[in-house]
Amino acid sequence: MVNNPTKMLFVITLISGSLIAISANSWFGAWIGLEINLLSFIPLMTNSSNLNTTEASLKYFLVQAIASAMLLYTVITVSLLHSFNGEVLMSYAPFTILLSSTLLLKTGAAPFHFWFPGVMEGLNWMTGLFLMTWQKIAPMILLSYTLILNTFTLSIIIICMIIGALGGLNQTSLRKILAYSSINHMGWMIAALITSNSLWILYFSLYTFLSVTIILSLSALKLFHINQIFALNTISPFFKFAIFTNFLSLGGLPPFIGFLPKWLVIQSLTETGLFPLIVIMVILTLITLFYYLRLTFTAFMLNYTDTTWPLTSSVHPPAIHIAGGFTMISIFGLLTSPVLFQYL
């Protein structure tokens, strides 16, 4: 991508589209930003040497086009009603739910997730990283304008947690597992969004950091399915242990930095009195930890298999060293977080 000026241009317009959507002072301006973002991301998804990317980009375009059309229809309808009745958007509950649903469809949150795992399966790792992280920023910030604590929001959170937990159990593709993991994290992000915007920013930042670390490792090692992990003999046991520790951090296991945002979300939900929601979220997150442990099983085995005559060299790609450095932050970040919060 760095040596391709055309792709660099599309990356710049992709980022510009998201910034336009975020900084717009009207819903029409936000819609324009989302469209620029969409039309910039489609060329980044396609790859002439891989037909799966063409299918994924077409599927992504159709879903996003439907969501954009619904968003524009809702905004125009509410604008007409506003001009006739002099009322505000939040007084139209059905339109607020419809507007929130279109933005949830754009992010791939359940129950509007039908396209997300399939699109992730057809992309390479770097484009999938964009889809899991950057493409969620603008719709989530727009969602914060319409989302309030009601039955609809609580239902979305619980459905995201259920789909994300159960959907990844029977998957063998690492890209689909990370897709269902993203759906599960969307439930936590929406829960953070209804309590505090700053809490959502913290959760999303740490989720992005862990996703970058994991995908850098998987991309460098060319891993796409679970059975490839069992035959991974190209890196040392230490690097293998360190890299796959990030999966446990992404699942929110307490010794790691991924536990920090979940801890803060639970604390915020406790202050609002949503104890049944907290119990459901914690139980369903434990299910996601199961398939994370299934991925990390070989890395954590004390008696691991190794070939006496390796067929490949054990030279680690540069991305492995970068991921290893990020992993140290993931492992020891929670220990230093009380010191950081003291000075913030």
C-alpha positions in Angstrom: 0.0 0.0 0.0 2.9 2.4 0.8 4.3 2.0 -2.8 0.9 2.4 -4.4 -0.1 6.1 -4.8 -3.6 5.2 -5.8 -4.2 3.3 -2.6 -2.6 6.1 -0.6 -5.1 8.5 -2.2 -8.0 6.3 -1.2 -6.7 6.0 2.4 -6.5 9.8 2.6 -10.1 10.2 1.3 -11.2 7.3 3.6 -9.9 9.2 6.6 -11.3 12.5 5.3 -14.8 11.0 4.9 -14.8 9.8 8.5 -13.7 13.2 9.7 -16.3 15.0 7.6 -19.0 12.7 9.1 -17.8 13.3 12.6 -17.4 17.1 12.3 -20.6 17.7 10.3 -23.2 20.0 12.0 -26.1 18.4 10.1 -27.3 14.8 9.4 -27.0 15.5 5.6 -23.3 16.5 6.1 -22.8 13.3 8.1 -24.4 11.3 5.3 -22.0 12.9 2.8 -19.0 12.0 5.0 -20.2 8.4 5.3 -20.6 8.1 1.5 -17.1 9.5 0.8 -15.8 7.0 3.4 -17.7 4.1 1.7 -16.6 4.9 -1.8 -13.0 5.2 -0.7 -13.0 1.9 1.1 -14.4 -0.2 -1.8 -11.2 0.1 -4.0 -9.1 -0.8 -0.9 -11.0 -4.0 -0.5 -10.6 -5.3 -4.0 -7.6 -7.3 -5.2 -7.4 -8.6 -8.8 -5.5 -11.7 -7.7 -8.1 -12.8 -5.2 -11.7 -13.2 -6.3 -13.0 -13.5 -2.7 -12.2 -9.8 -2.2 -14.5 -8.9 -5.2 -17.4 -10.8 -3.6 -16.7 -9.2 -0.2 -16.5 -5.7 -1.6 -19.8 -6.2 -3.5 -21.5 -7.5 -0.4 -20.1 -4.6 1.7 -21.2 -2.0 -0.9 -24.8 -3.3 -1.2 -25.3 -3.4 2.6 -23.8 0.0 3.1 -25.8 1.5 0.2 -29.0 0.2 1.8 -28.0 1.6 5.2 -27.2 5.0 3.6 -30.5 5.1 1.8 -32.4 4.3 5.0 -30.4 7.0 6.8 -31.1 9.6 4.2 -34.8 8.7 4.1 -35.1 8.9 7.9 -33.4 12.3 8.1 -35.5 13.8 5.3 -38.7 12.5 6.8 -37.9 13.8 10.3 -36.8 17.2 8.7 -40.2 17.5 7.0 -42.1 16.6 10.2 -39.9 19.0 12.1 -40.8 21.8 9.7 -44.5 21.1 9.9 -44.8 20.4 13.7 -41.9 22.2 15.2 -40.8 19.2 17.2 -37.3 17.7 17.6 -35.9 14.4 16.5 -35.8 12.7 19.8 -39.6 13.1 20.2 -40.1 10.7 17.2 -39.3 7.4 18.9 -39.8 5.2 15.8 -37.5 7.4 13.7 -34.9 7.5 16.4 -34.9 3.7 16.5 -34.7 3.6 12.7 -31.8 6.0 12.6 -30.0 4.1 15.2 -30.6 0.8 13.3 -29.1 2.2 10.1 -25.9 3.2 12.0 -25.8 -0.2 13.8 -26.1 -1.8 10.3 -23.1 0.2 9.2 -21.0 -1.0 12.1 -22.0 -4.6 11.8 -23.6 -4.9 15.3 -26.1 -7.7 16.0 -28.8 -8.3 14.9 -27.7 -6.4 11.8 -24.5 -8.5 11.6 -25.4 -10.9 8.7 -22.9 -9.3 6.4 -19.9 -8.8 8.7 -18.4 -12.3 9.1 -18.7 -13.0 5.4 -17.1 -9.8 4.4 -14.3 -10.3 6.9 -13.6 -13.8 5.5 -13.1 -12.4 2.0 -10.5 -9.7 3.0 -6.8 -9.8 3.7 -5.7 -9.0 7.3 -4.8 -5.3 6.8 -8.1 -4.4 5.1 -10.0 -6.5 7.7 -8.2 -4.4 10.4 -9.6 -1.2 8.8 -13.1 -2.8 8.8 -12.9 -3.8 12.4 -11.5 -0.5 13.7 -11.6 2.7 11.6 -14.9 1.9 9.8 -16.7 1.9 13.2 -15.6 5.3 14.4 -17.9 7.6 12.4 -21.1 5.5 12.8 -20.4 5.0 16.5 -20.0 8.8 17.1 -23.1 9.5 15.1 -24.8 6.8 17.2 -24.0 8.6 20.4 -26.3 11.5 19.2 -29.4 9.2 19.1 -28.7 6.5 21.6 -30.4 6.6 24.9 -30.9 4.1 27.7 -34.1 2.3 26.8 -35.4 -1.2 25.9 -34.1 -1.0 22.4 -30.6 -0.2 23.5 -30.5 -2.9 26.1 -31.8 -5.4 23.6 -29.1 -4.5 21.1 -26.4 -4.9 23.8 -27.7 -8.3 24.9 -28.1 -9.6 21.3 -24.6 -8.4 20.4 -23.2 -10.3 23.4 -25.1 -13.5 22.5 -24.3 -13.5 18.8 -20.7 -12.6 19.5 -20.3 -15.4 22.1 -22.2 -18.2 20.4 -21.3 -17.4 16.8 -17.6 -17.9 17.3 -17.8 -21.3 18.9 -18.1 -23.4 15.7 -15.7 -21.3 13.6 -12.3 -22.5 12.3 -11.4 -19.4 10.4 -9.5 -16.8 12.4 -11.0 -14.0 10.4 -14.5 -15.1 11.3 -13.5 -15.6 14.9 -12.2 -12.1 15.1 -15.4 -10.9 13.4 -17.7 -12.5 16.0 -15.3 -11.2 18.7 -15.8 -7.7 17.2 -19.6 -8.1 17.4 -19.2 -9.1 21.1 -17.1 -6.0 21.8 -19.7 -3.9 20.1 -22.1 -4.8 22.9 -19.5 -3.5 25.4 -18.9 -0.4 23.3 -22.6 0.4 23.1 -22.8 -0.1 26.9 -19.9 2.3 27.3 -21.5 4.8 24.9 -24.7 5.1 26.9 -22.8 5.9 30.1 -19.9 8.1 28.9 -18.3 9.2 25.6 -14.9 9.3 27.2 -15.3 5.7 28.4 -16.2 4.6 24.9 -13.1 6.4 23.5 -10.9 4.5 26.1 -12.6 1.1 25.3 -12.3 1.6 21.5 -8.7 2.8 21.8 -7.6 -0.3 23.7 -9.7 -2.6 21.5 -7.9 -1.1 18.4 -4.5 -1.5 20.1 -5.1 -5.2 20.8 -6.6 -5.8 17.3 -3.6 -4.2 15.7 -1.2 -6.3 17.7 -3.1 -9.6 16.9 -3.5 -8.9 13.2 0.1 -7.8 12.8 1.1 -11.1 14.2 -1.4 -13.2 12.2 -0.6 -11.3 9.0 3.2 -11.8 9.4 2.8 -15.5 10.1 0.2 -15.9 7.3 -2.2 -17.6 9.6 -5.8 -17.9 8.5 -7.2 -21.0 10.2 -7.0 -22.7 13.6 -5.2 -25.8 12.3 -2.3 -23.7 11.0 -1.6 -22.6 14.6 -1.1 -26.2 15.6 1.6 -26.6 12.9 3.3 -23.3 13.7 7.0 -24.0 14.1 8.5 -20.9 12.5 8.8 -18.8 15.7 10.3 -19.4 19.1 8.1 -20.6 22.0 8.6 -17.3 23.8 7.3 -15.2 20.9 4.5 -17.7 20.4 3.5 -17.4 24.0 3.7 -13.6 24.0 1.7 -13.1 20.8 -1.1 -15.4 21.7 -1.4 -13.8 25.1 -3.1 -10.9 23.3 -6.1 -13.1 22.6 -6.6 -13.5 26.4 -6.2 -9.7 26.8 -8.8 -9.1 24.1 -11.1 -11.4 26.0 -10.7 -9.3 29.2 -8.8 -11.7 31.4 -7.8 -9.7 34.6 -4.0 -9.7 34.5 -3.9 -8.0 31.1 -4.7 -4.5 29.8 -7.9 -5.7 28.1 -9.5 -6.1 31.5 -9.3 -2.4 32.2 -12.0 -1.1 29.8 -14.4 -3.9 30.8 -13.7 -3.1 34.5 -14.6 0.6 33.9 -17.8 -0.3 31.9 -18.9 -2.6 34.7 -18.3 0.1 37.3 -20.3 2.6 35.2 -23.2 0.2 34.7 -23.1 -0.5 38.5 -23.6 3.2 39.2 -26.7 3.2 36.9 -28.1 0.1 38.7 -28.1 -2.2 35.6 -27.1 -5.3 37.6 -28.9 -7.9 35.5 -27.2 -6.5 32.3 -23.8 -6.7 34.0 -24.4 -10.4 34.9 -25.5 -11.3 31.4 -22.5 -9.5 29.8 -19.9 -11.1 32.1 -21.3 -14.6 31.6 -21.4 -14.3 27.8 -17.9 -12.8 27.7 -16.7 -16.0 29.5 -18.0 -17.9 26.5 -15.8 -15.8 24.2 -12.9 -16.6 26.4 -13.4 -20.3 25.6 -12.7 -19.9 22.0 -9.8 -17.6 22.7 -8.3 -20.4 24.9 -8.9 -22.8 22.1 -6.7 -20.6 19.9 -4.0 -20.2 22.5 -3.9 -23.8 23.6 -0.8 -24.8 21.7 1.1 -21.6 22.7 0.5 -22.3 26.4 1.3 -26.0 26.4 4.5 -26.8 28.4 5.1 -29.9 26.3 4.8 -28.6 22.8 5.6 -30.4 19.5 8.7 -29.3 17.6 10.4 -30.7 14.5 14.0 -31.9 14.9 14.8 -30.9 11.3 12.9 -27.6 10.6 11.9 -27.2 7.0 11.7 -23.4 7.4 14.0 -20.8 8.9 13.2 -19.4 12.3 14.0 -15.8 11.3 11.2 -13.6 12.7 9.6 -11.0 10.4 9.9 -7.3 11.6 6.2 -7.3 12.4 6.6 -10.1 14.9 9.1 -7.9 16.9 6.7 -5.0 16.7 3.8 -7.2 17.9 6.1 -8.5 20.7 6.8 -5.0 21.9 3.0 -4.2 21.9 2.4 -7.4 23.8 4.6 -6.2 26.7 2.3 -3.2 27.0 -0.7 -5.6 26.9 0.7 -7.7 29.7 2.1 -5.0 32.0 -0.3 -2.1 31.1 -2.9 -2.9 33.8 -0.2 -2.8 36.4 0.8 0.8 35.5 -2.8 2.0 34.8 -3.4 3.1 38.5 -0.3 5.4 38.2 -1.5 6.9 34.9 -5.0 7.5 36.2 -3.6 9.3 39.2 -1.9 11.9 37.1 -4.7 12.2 34.5 
